[in-house]
Protein backbone atom coordinates (compact mmCIF):
# COMPACT_ATOMS: atom_id res chain seq x y z
CA UNK A 1 0.00 0.00 0.00
CA UNK A 2 1.07 3.54 -0.66
CA UNK A 3 -0.19 6.72 1.04
CA UNK A 4 -2.30 7.68 -2.00
CA UNK A 5 -4.10 4.34 -2.24
CA UNK A 6 -7.80 4.16 -1.50
CA UNK A 7 -8.23 1.12 0.69
CA UNK A 8 -11.15 -0.88 2.03
CA UNK A 9 -10.22 -3.01 5.04
CA UNK A 10 -12.24 -6.20 4.71
CA UNK A 11 -13.40 -8.61 7.37
CA UNK A 12 -14.89 -11.94 6.21
CA UNK A 13 -17.01 -13.31 9.08
CA UNK A 14 -20.19 -11.29 9.53
CA UNK A 15 -19.54 -9.51 6.22
CA UNK A 16 -19.14 -11.99 3.35
CA UNK A 17 -21.13 -14.67 5.21
CA UNK A 18 -22.72 -14.98 8.69
CA UNK A 19 -20.42 -14.68 11.69
CA UNK A 20 -20.78 -18.33 12.67
CA UNK A 21 -17.51 -19.81 11.36
CA UNK A 22 -15.47 -22.35 13.28
CA UNK A 23 -12.14 -24.03 12.67
CA UNK A 24 -12.51 -27.80 12.44
CA UNK A 25 -10.17 -30.62 11.50
CA UNK A 26 -11.42 -30.37 7.93
CA UNK A 27 -10.97 -26.58 7.75
CA UNK A 28 -13.16 -23.56 8.36
CA UNK A 29 -16.85 -24.39 8.56
CA UNK A 30 -19.93 -22.16 8.47
CA UNK A 31 -22.47 -23.31 11.06
CA UNK A 32 -25.29 -21.13 9.79
CA UNK A 33 -27.55 -21.33 6.78
CA UNK A 34 -25.69 -20.62 3.55
CA UNK A 35 -22.09 -21.02 2.53
CA UNK A 36 -18.75 -19.35 3.08
CA UNK A 37 -18.31 -16.22 0.93
CA UNK A 38 -21.99 -16.24 -0.02
CA UNK A 39 -22.12 -12.40 -0.15
CA UNK A 40 -18.79 -11.90 -1.93
CA UNK A 41 -20.58 -11.35 -5.25
CA UNK A 42 -22.32 -8.31 -3.77
CA UNK A 43 -18.94 -6.78 -2.93
CA UNK A 44 -17.63 -7.60 -6.41
CA UNK A 45 -20.59 -5.77 -7.96
CA UNK A 46 -20.22 -2.73 -5.70
CA UNK A 47 -16.47 -2.44 -6.24
CA UNK A 48 -16.90 -2.49 -10.03
CA UNK A 49 -18.18 1.08 -9.58
CA UNK A 50 -14.91 1.97 -7.79
CA UNK A 51 -12.03 0.35 -9.70
CA UNK A 52 -9.37 2.37 -7.85
CA UNK A 53 -10.22 0.80 -4.48
CA UNK A 54 -7.82 -1.80 -3.13
CA UNK A 55 -8.53 -4.33 -0.38
CA UNK A 56 -6.58 -5.04 2.77
CA UNK A 57 -7.66 -8.13 4.68
CA UNK A 58 -8.56 -7.34 8.29
CA UNK A 59 -9.96 -10.79 8.98
CA UNK A 60 -8.82 -13.36 11.53
CA UNK A 61 -8.57 -15.78 8.59
CA UNK A 62 -5.15 -14.31 7.77
CA UNK A 63 -3.93 -15.03 11.30
CA UNK A 64 -5.30 -18.60 11.13
CA UNK A 65 -4.61 -19.59 7.51
CA UNK A 66 -1.96 -17.13 6.37
CA UNK A 67 -2.31 -14.32 3.85
CA UNK A 68 -2.14 -16.43 0.68
CA UNK A 69 -4.76 -18.97 1.76
CA UNK A 70 -7.10 -16.30 3.15
CA UNK A 71 -6.81 -14.31 -0.09
CA UNK A 72 -7.37 -17.48 -2.13
CA UNK A 73 -10.72 -18.00 -0.36
CA UNK A 74 -12.05 -14.89 -2.13
CA UNK A 75 -13.47 -14.89 -5.66
CA UNK A 76 -10.84 -14.03 -8.31
CA UNK A 77 -12.25 -10.50 -8.77
CA UNK A 78 -11.61 -9.69 -5.09
CA UNK A 79 -8.26 -11.51 -5.04
CA UNK A 80 -7.09 -9.18 -7.81
CA UNK A 81 -7.92 -6.12 -5.66
CA UNK A 82 -6.26 -7.45 -2.50
CA UNK A 83 -2.91 -5.83 -1.77
CA UNK A 84 -2.22 -6.49 1.93
CA UNK A 85 -3.51 -7.50 5.33
CA UNK A 86 -3.40 -6.09 8.83
CA UNK A 87 -1.58 -9.18 10.12
CA UNK A 88 1.78 -10.28 8.74
CA UNK A 89 3.73 -13.48 9.34
CA UNK A 90 6.60 -11.55 10.94
CA UNK A 91 4.32 -10.59 13.85
CA UNK A 92 4.50 -12.65 17.07
CA UNK A 93 2.78 -16.01 16.66
CA UNK A 94 1.94 -16.56 20.31
CA UNK A 95 -1.73 -15.87 21.09
CA UNK A 96 -2.51 -12.87 23.25
CA UNK A 97 0.75 -11.22 22.30
CA UNK A 98 0.86 -7.90 20.51
CA UNK A 99 -1.58 -8.12 17.60
CA UNK A 100 -4.07 -10.40 19.34
CA UNK A 101 -4.40 -8.01 22.26
CA UNK A 102 -5.56 -5.17 20.01
CA UNK A 103 -9.12 -4.41 18.91
CA UNK A 104 -9.95 -4.56 15.22
CA UNK A 105 -9.90 -0.76 15.15
CA UNK A 106 -6.39 -0.73 16.65
CA UNK A 107 -5.20 -3.38 14.18
CA UNK A 108 -6.49 -1.34 11.25
CA UNK A 109 -5.22 1.94 12.67
CA UNK A 110 -1.73 0.42 13.01
CA UNK A 111 -1.81 -0.69 9.35
CA UNK A 112 -3.07 2.75 8.27
CA UNK A 113 -0.28 4.49 10.18
CA UNK A 114 2.36 2.08 8.86
CA UNK A 115 1.29 2.76 5.24
CA UNK A 116 0.56 6.47 5.74
CA UNK A 117 -2.97 6.07 4.35
CA UNK A 118 -5.37 9.00 4.31
CA UNK A 119 -8.24 7.50 2.26
CA UNK A 120 -9.61 4.34 3.76
CA UNK A 121 -12.74 2.62 5.04
CA UNK A 122 -13.41 -0.57 6.98
CA UNK A 123 -16.14 -3.14 6.35
CA UNK A 124 -16.60 -5.16 9.53
CA UNK A 125 -19.26 -6.49 11.87
CA UNK A 126 -17.17 -5.19 14.82
CA UNK A 127 -18.85 -7.50 17.36
CA UNK A 128 -16.89 -6.03 20.27
CA UNK A 129 -17.95 -2.45 19.45
CA UNK A 130 -14.29 -1.44 19.36
CA UNK A 131 -14.73 1.38 16.87
CA UNK A 132 -14.62 4.89 18.37
CA UNK A 133 -17.84 6.86 17.89
CA UNK A 134 -16.01 9.84 16.37
CA UNK A 135 -14.55 7.79 13.50
CA UNK A 136 -17.13 7.37 10.71
CA UNK A 137 -14.99 5.21 8.40
CA UNK A 138 -16.54 1.94 9.59
CA UNK A 139 -19.38 0.35 7.68
CA UNK A 140 -20.69 -1.93 10.43
CA UNK A 141 -22.51 -5.01 9.19
CA UNK A 142 -25.08 -7.09 11.00
CA UNK A 143 -23.21 -10.30 11.96
CA UNK A 144 -26.03 -12.48 10.60
CA UNK A 145 -26.83 -10.53 7.42
CA UNK A 146 -23.44 -9.20 6.39
CA UNK A 147 -23.50 -7.56 2.97
CA UNK A 148 -26.90 -9.01 2.13
CA UNK A 149 -28.41 -6.03 3.98
CA UNK A 150 -29.54 -3.38 1.47
CA UNK A 151 -28.98 -0.47 3.92
CA UNK A 152 -25.42 -1.71 4.48
CA UNK A 153 -24.82 -1.89 0.73
CA UNK A 154 -26.07 1.66 0.34
CA UNK A 155 -23.92 2.93 3.21
CA UNK A 156 -20.88 1.27 1.61
CA UNK A 157 -21.61 2.89 -1.76
CA UNK A 158 -22.12 6.33 -0.16
CA UNK A 159 -18.89 6.15 1.82
CA UNK A 160 -16.94 4.84 -1.18
CA UNK A 161 -18.27 7.73 -3.30
CA UNK A 162 -17.21 10.20 -0.62
CA UNK A 163 -13.77 8.61 -0.33
CA UNK A 164 -13.35 8.81 -4.11
CA UNK A 165 -14.51 12.44 -4.17
CA UNK A 166 -17.55 11.65 -6.34
N, C-alpha and C positions, 0 to 999 in steps of 0.2 A: 504494500500500500504506500501511496505517496500522499503528502499533505493536500493535494488538490483533488484526490479521488472522492467520489460520492459513494458512500458505503452504507449498506444495510446489514446490520448484525442480525444473524438469523439463528434462532433456536428451532429445534425440531419438535420436541414433545410439547403438546399443547398448542402447536402452531400448524405443522404440516400433517398432523394426526392427533387424536386425543392423547392427553397426558396420562397414559396408563400403560407405560412400556417398562418391561422388566428384562433383566439379563438372565438368560437360562443357559443350560449346557449347549443348546442348539443355536444360541445367538440371542439377539434382541427380539422380544415378542410383545405384540400389542394385545392387551387383555381387555379390549373394548371392541364394540362393533366397528367393523371396517378393516382397513389394512394400513400398514406403515406407509407413510408418504402420500396418503390418499388425497390431501389437499395441495400437493406440490404443483399440480397443473394450474391451479388458481394463481399461484405466485408466478409461474411461467407467463401466464397471460397478462398479468398486471405489469410485470417487468418488461414486456415487449414494448410498452409505452415509454419506457425509461431506459434505453439501451446503454446509457453511460453509467448506470448504477452497477457497482460490484458488490459481491457478498463476502462477508467474513463470518465464519461459523462460530457462534457463541453457545453451542450446544454441548452438553455433557458427553455426547457421542464421541467427540474428538478425544476427550480424556480417556474414555473407555476403549475405543476402537483404534484410535490414531487418526490423524488428519486425512490420509489417503482413503482409508476405508469409510470414514464418515462422509467424505465428499462423494465417494463412489455410490453411496446409498441414494443420492439425489438423481433426478432425471438429468440426462445429458445437457439440456438447456441451462439448468441451474449449475451444474458442474462447471460449465464454460465461464460462468460469471464469478465463480468462487476464487478468491485470491489469497485468503488467509484464514486464520482462526485466532480466537483469544487465548487458547492454550497451545503451547508448543512443547515438543518432546524434551527440550532442554530444561524445562521447569522441573522442580522436585516431584518425584513419583510417589512419595509417601503420602497417604491420605491425611487430611487435616493439616497440611503443611503449606504455607504460602497461598497458592492459588485456591485451594479447596476451602480456605478459611474466609475467602472474600465473597461478597454477594455478587449476583450477576451484573448489577450496575458497576460495582468496583472492578470486576473483570473486564468489562467493556471499556470503562473509563481508562484503565491502565493501557489497553490496546490503542485507544484513541490518542492518548498522550504519547505513547511510544512512536506512533506513526505521524503525529502532528496533524491529525485530521481536524477539519473544521466543519465539514458537511457530512453528517451521518445521522442515521436513525437506527432503532432497534425494534425488532419484531419478536416478542417474547410473551409468554403467559405470566411471567414474574410471580410465581405462586407465593413467594415469601414477602411480596410487597416491598422489595428492596429499593425500588426506584424513588428518588426524591421528588416530592410534589412540584418543585419549581422547574424541573427538567421535563419538557414536553416532547422529547425526541422518542419516547417509547410509544409503540403501538401495542397495547396490552390486549392479548387474545384471551378468550374464555378457554380454560383448559380442556373442556369437553368439545367445543365447537371449532377451535382454531380458526383457520382462514375460511372456513365454510360460512362464517357469519358475514352477512352483507354489510352491516355497519362497520365491521372491522376492515373489510375490503375497501370501503369508501374512505375510512380514516387513513389507511395506508396510501391510497391514491392521492388524497389531499396533501399529506405530509411529503410524499415524494415530489409532487408538483412544486410545493413551496421550497423544498431543498434544491430543486433544479432551477428555481427562479422562473417558473412558468405561470 
